[in-house]
Amino acid sequence: MIFDRILGKESMGGADIKLFFVTGLYLGLLGNLLNLIASCIMGLFFAALSSKARSGNEDPSLIPFGPAIAAGTWFCLLFGEGIITWYTGFF
């Protein structure tokens, strides 16, 4: 909501928020925070790849975030517990 106020337009759709909510029920709080970070990194990667493949008539500001959330969730399911254990070991 803060980012929406800064940009003056909708930055994340309602379905993305609902998808993060459901994955958070399964992954837990720390797993979902890792999922958010991984999804944002993968989303930037997908956006960089798709910007070159887009034709001139498509709106460049419309990039779907759902595939990045799905890829981030798979990443967290496979490697998340080890990363969280490693990171929380510093404290």
N, C-alpha and C positions, 0 to 999 in steps of 0.2 A: 504494500500500500504506500510505503514511503517512496519507493522508486516510481510508482505511478504518479505521485504528486510532483516529483522532481521533473519527470519527462512530460507530464501533462497528457499522457495517453496510457492505455492499458499495456502493461509489460508482460504479464503472465495471465493466462486464461484460467477460468475456474476449474477446468478439467485437470490442469497441471497440479493445482493445489489439492484437489481431491485424490489424485494419484499419489502425491507425496504423503497424504494422510493415511492412505491404505497401506503403502509400503512401510510407513512408520509404525503401524500396528504390528507388522511382522518383524521388522528389523530392530525395533526399539529406538530409544532416543539417540544414543551414540551412533548406532548403525544408520539412522536416517540423516543425521548430520553429515556423516561420511558420504552417504548417498547424494545429498545436496551438493557437496563439494565435487564429487566425481561427475555428477550429472552436468554441472556448470562447465567443468573442464571439457567433457565430451561434447556438450552443446556448442562450445566455442570451436572445437575441432570440426564438428559437422557443419557449422556455419561457414567456416573458412573453406571447406571442401565444396559446399554447395554454392557459394558465391561465384565460383568460376564456372559452374555448370548451369547457372540460371540464364534464361534468355532475357532479352532486354525489356520485354513487356511485363514481367513478373515484378511484384512489389518486393524489393529487397529487405524490407523491414519485417516481413512475415516469414519467420523461421519456426517450424514446429519443434517444440521442446519435449514432446512425449517420447520420441525415439531415444533421446539422450537420457531421459529418466529411466526408461527400460534398460538401456545399456548400463547405466550407473547402478541400477538395482542388481543386475546380474553380476557386475563387478563386486558389489558389496556382499552378495551371497557367496561368491567364490573366495574372496580374499579379505572381506571386511573384518572378521573376527581377529585374524592375525594382525592386521593393521591397527585395530583398536587396542589390542593387547600390547602391541609394541609401543604405541603412542602413550597410553596411560601408564606404562612402566616408567616414564620419565618423572611422574609425580609421585 
